[in-house]
């Protein structure tokens, strides 16, 4: 099987032209109003909106993926925000308590409901009003989700214009970037909505600027490689029919290097304070294991034994970006102690998700 894959992979590599979506990305004011909405993609998901909560339907892959994604989000949140500090008192059953979280491209609300059950005050947005209607109806069936879970049919650029920058403690956009237009502007707008805290105080008549907890964003998408074409399009769409043909456009997939370029360009947003830094702190592969019917996070130690068809970032991957009000090379202002060598012990259970 592996030799067959390698032969097919080489064949695809020879025949497929995969020009990078972006060689250099520079933010400018004229692109800030560019829409990320891909009308064809919105219509496709609107037509399938009734399938969102069918665990054996068109979105079954996302149902299986959701617990693994949630564990990843919880872990990076606890590691890279003050919630994970040595002095933090974290209820591991509700680690996002008191935090405002945005899910961009929420679809039927799979991720939003899980985030809310872990304590977050959640806003889910989607360009498809049909998907938002399904998400709203499903949440209404559970009294525990009555408060602090809001769905809106609005684009990320419209929300940014409405609420302003630096509004959410965490912004998530999972399996969305490959379905939008103007991907660089989309990432820019998502990062603009992430909080960067600036507090000032007086200390013996000397004004100090104290930069407090950083906000973060979590993206996930599909890498543009021969392996991803073989698995997500040729096999998933056309051979096994796990998802409808036409769900994915391989040319719209985003490599980790391109996503990093988008993040670096977003540092120059006029919404950011001077010297703002967007630091990519984690990039991790995630793979579907068909024999076990489950998803698993990958790293260099597991990829060869659990996913022999490619590297750990060859198909699906997640990327975490921390928004800081200064660059590492700068002289840092007075900081609250937001990092500690002591890590919070984290429960492996995600019961109720």
N, C-alpha and C positions, 0 to 999 in steps of 0.2 A: 504493500500500500504506500509506504513512504517513497519507494523508488518511482512509483507511478506519479505521486504528487510532485516529486522533484522534476520529472520530465515535463509535466504539464506546466509547472511553475516557470521552467526555463523557456518553454514555448510562449507563454504569456508575456514574459519579460522581453522576448525578441520582437513580438508583434505589437505590443502595446506601447503607445506613446503617452507618457504621463507628465506633461509639462507642469512645473510647479505653479500653484495658484498665485503665488506672490514672491517675487524675488526680493524686493524691498518694499516696506510699508511705511508710509509717513502719514501721520494724521494731519488733516487740514480742515479748516472751518467749513469749507464747501462740501465735504463729505459727511459732516455730522448729521445732516438732514436726510441722508440716503436711507432708503427703506431696506430692511432686511427681509421683508416679506417676499416669499416666492409663491405666487398665487397658485401655480400648478400643484405645489406640494401641500399648501393649505387645503385645496380642494380634495386632494387625495386622502388626507387624514380626516377631513370632515365627512367624507363618504363612508369611512370606516369607524366613525366615532361610536357607533352602537356596540363595537367589539371590545372597547377598552377594558371592561371588567369581566371578560370571558377568559378564564385562565387557560383554556384550551383553544382559544381563537387566534386571530391574527397577531395579537400582542402577547402571546404566551411566552415568547422569548424575554420580554421585559418583565413579566411576572416572575420568571425564574431568576432574572438578573437583579431584581429590586433588593432582596435582602443583602446580597453581596455589596451592591452599591451603597446601601445604607450603612453597613458596617464600615466601609471605607470612609464615608463622609463623617461619621461619628469619630473615627480614629484620628483623622487629620484635623478635625475641629479641636479635639482635646489636646492634640500635640502642638498645634501651631497658634492657639489663642490662649489668653490668660485663664480660660476655664481648665486648662491642663496644668497650671502652675502648682507648685508645692503647697501653697496656702489655699488653694481652691477647694471648696466644699462642693463636690459634684455628686448629684444624684444620677447614677449611671442609668437609671431607668428613664430619666428625663434630662439628658445632658444639655439640651438646647433651651431649657427653661429661661424665659425672659429675653430670648434672642429673636430678632426679626429676620426671617429667611424668605428669599424670593426664589421661586422655581420658574425659570424662563422656558417656555415651550412645555407647559405642564401636561398637555394632553388630557387624559381622563382623570388625572390626579393620583396616580399610583405612588409617586414619590412624595407628593404633598401630604397625603394622609399619614404616611410613615413618619415624616418630619413632625407633623402635629402631635402624633402619639408620643414622640420623644420630647415634647415640651415646647417646641418652637411656635412662635406666632407666624403663620405662613400665609404668603400671598402667592397664588399660582396664576400665571398669565399665559395666554395662548391666542394666536391670531385666528384660530378656528372657534367661532361661537358655538358650533355644534359640540365640539369636545368640551368646552367650558360648561355647557348645559349638562352634559353627562357627568362631569366631575362634580358639579354642584348638587345634582340629584343624588349621586351615590353618597356624598358626604352627609346629606340630610337624613340618610337612613341610620346613622350612628349618632346617638345623642352626645357621645364623647367628643365629637367633631364639630359640635354646634358653634363653639366660640373660637376665635382666633384662627380661622381658616377661611380665606377669602379667595374667590376665583373671579378673574376679569378677562374679558375678550378685548385685549389691547396689545399693541406691539411694545417691544422693549424701548424703542425710541420715543414712543408716545408716553410711556410711563416715566421715562427719564425727564421729559419735558414737564410732566405734571408734578412729580414729587421732588425733583431736583436730585443732585448728586449726593453721594455719601449717605445713603438712606437705609441700607440693609447691612446687618452683621455678616450675613453670608448670602451669596448668590450662586445658585446651581443651574446648570444648563446641560442636561444629559441626553445624548443621542439626538441633538438638535442642530448643531452647527452644519452638518452635512446636508441639511434640508433648507438652509436659508440662503438668501442672496447677500452680497456685500459682507462676506464673512469677517473681514477685518473690522468693519464698522460695528457689526454685531458684537464682537468681543469687546471692542471699545466701550459700547454702551453698557454692556454687562458690568465691566470693571468700574465704570463711572458710578454705578449704583451701589458699589461696595463702600462701606464706611471707612473713613480714615479719621480717627479721633484727634482733636486738638483741644487741649484744655490749658488755660493759663491761670496762674495764681501769683499772689504777692508774697514774697519771703524777705522780710527785713528791708522793705522798700525796693527790692530788686524784683523786677518782673521776670518770671520764668515761664517758658512754654513747656508744658509737660505733655508729651505724646503718649497716649494711653493705648489700650488694646487694639491690635490690628484686625481688620476684617479680611475675609477670604472669599475666593470663588473656586468652584469645582466644575470643571468641564469634562465631558466624555464624548468621544467621537470614534471614527474609524480611520485607521491609517490607510493611505493610498499605496498599496503594495500588490504584487502578484498574488500573494497569499490571501489578502482580503478579497480580491476579485474572485478567486477560486471558491472561498468559503461563504462569503456573504451574498454573492450574486449567482455564480454558476451553480453551486450546490444548494444553498438555502432558498433561492428563488426559482430556479429552473429544474433542478433534479428532485429534491425532496419536497419542494413547495411548502416549506415552513412559513414563508411569508410570500405575499403576492408578487409576481414578476413586475418589475418597474419600481419597487419600493425604494431602491437605492440607485444612485448615479455614481459610478466609480470615479468619474472625473471630479466630483464634488467632495470626495473624501479629503481629509486634511492631515498632512504628516505632522508629527510632533515638532519638527523644525519650523514648519509654517505657522503652527499655532503659537510657538514661541515668538516668532516675528510679529504676529498680531498683538501679543501681550506687550512686547517691547515698545511697539508703536503707541499702544494705549497709555504708556507713561507720559506721553506728550500732550495728553488731553488738557484743554484749558480748564476743565473742572477740577483738576488735581492741584494740590499745593505745590509750591516750588520744590524741586528735588524729590518729588514723590517716587517711590520705588515699588514696582510690581515684581515680586520675587517668586519664581517658579520653585516650589519647595518639594514637590513630589510628582513623579510621572510613573504610572503603573499600568501594566497590561492586564487585561481581563479576558478570559477565554471560556467558551462553552465546551464542556466535556460531554459529548453525545452519549457515550457508553454509561455515564453516570447521571445523565440528564440534569446537569447543574453547571453553574458558572463558578469560576475560581479566579481570584487575583493571582497574577503571575509575578515572579521575579527570576533572577538568573539561576536560582537554585531549584526552581520547580519547573521551568519551561522545558528542559530537556526530557524530563520524565513524564510530565503531565500533558505537555503540548508540543510534540515533536515536529509539528508541521511548519514551524517558523519561530522567529524570535519573540521575546515577550511583548514587544510593542508592534508586532506585525499586523494585528487586526484591531480589536477594540482596545482603547486605552483611556485612562483617566489622568487629568492634570489638575493640580492644586496650585493656586496663585494667592500669595499673601500680599495685601496692600499695606505698605508702610509709608510713613510721612517723611522718610529720609532714605538716602542711599547708603549702602554699607561703607562706601569710600568717603562719605562726608563725615565731618565732626558731628557726632550725634548730639541732639539736645537731651536735656534731662528726661529720662524715661521712667515710667513705672516699671517695676520688675515683672515683665510679662513672660519671661522664660526661666525655666529652672531645669537643672539636670535631673531632678526627681520627676518621674513620669507617674501619672495617675494609673493605678491598676484598673484595667478595663474589663468589664464583663464580656464574655463571648456571646452571651445570649441576646437575641433580637426578638424575643417573644412578642407577639402582637403585631409585627410588621406585615 
